[in-house]
């Protein structure tokens, strides 16, 4: 006579194994109540891809977060969305955060991954030297963008007044800047990786290698509001842990990083993308630090047209409690062991 009790136990074990295989950990995360966050990134570039990696690899979910990544191309628009409450956290250029703060907004930079300018001014073959840019048109994404700040910072080093000596053409995006160059409607373009590489592959030449100049600048930061810091500090800390994992995965798993970058940018994995990955990886801050000299350099740029910035100090724009916690708790050390 068959052992009925044993048979019941066997059936139950089979059922559990099938359920676990079908559900798995990801299903358990879905069952657990996750905290929703709307998080923006400001450009389809490798330097901000750790947000996508953290999303696709499940790092946010592991930290109890339901993150909705959204593309908002301009720093000013990101700052406005943060202040309105429609956006929780933004990965953007620090200039927009600092200008909003000076205008009375309660925004703070809570982490950073890119503390220098990276990119190039690429030009038509007829433009041989930076001096040749006088009286010419330079394509940028839009006014107030990192490509404009890069161009401004570099041109003055070559004795060119950006407001008087050149005309900026607002293309709308980095690929569009290259398209404007191709169309002949600009003699040069200020672009960030991988679009400078794309321009070179199309026959234009690198007039000024901005990355090599190592100009301090808060090019990519993580920003949020004081309101969120005060009311949801544990949520922000969880977010920063997931971001740290995204940066780690970017740096240590090139095939996966390239796959995710290709997926979000809709670009093939080719030499341009690999070079962009290499350039951005070399300058990406593993500790999510915001360098004081980068904030100061950005503040110096703002002072040129914003008198109220004259008395401001770098410490007024940052809140480092979350980065300090990741360090003091040993989290970053264990992650990079």
URRA-V923254 format. One line per field, one symbol per residue. ss: DSSP state (H for helix, E for strand, L for the rest). psi: psi as a letter, one per 40 degrees, with the letter a starting at -180 (. if undefined). A space follows every 50 residues. Layout:
ss->???
psi->???
//
This chain:
ss->LLLHHHHHHHHHHHHHHHHHHHHHHHHHHHHLLLEEEEEEELLLLHHHHH HHHHHHLLHHHHLLEEEEEEELLLHHHHHHHHHHLLLLEEEELHHHHHHH HHLLLLEEEEEEEEEELLLEEEELLLLLLHHHHLLLEEEELLLLLHHHHH HHHHHHHLLLLHHHHLEEEELLLHHHHHHHHHHLLLLEEEELLLHHHHHH HLLLEEEEEHHHHLLEEEEEEEEEEHHHHHHLHHHHHHHHHHHHHHHHHH HHLHHHHHHHHHHHHLLLLLHHHHHHHHHHHHHLLLLLLLLHHHHHHHHH HHHLLLHHHHHLLHHHHELLHHHHHHHHLLHHHHHLL
psi->higdddddddddddddddddddcidddddddihihihhhiieigideeed ddddddeeddddefhghhhihhdidddddddddeeehdiihaiddddddd ddeeifiiheiiehfiihaihiiidehdiddeeheihhhidiheiddddd ddddddeefhhdddeihhhhddidddddddddeeeieiihiiiedddddd deeiihdhgdddefhhhgdhihiaiddddddfdddddddddddddddddd degdddddddddddefiigaddddddddddddehhdefihhddddddddd ddddegdeedeiiddeeiheddddddddeeddddde.
//
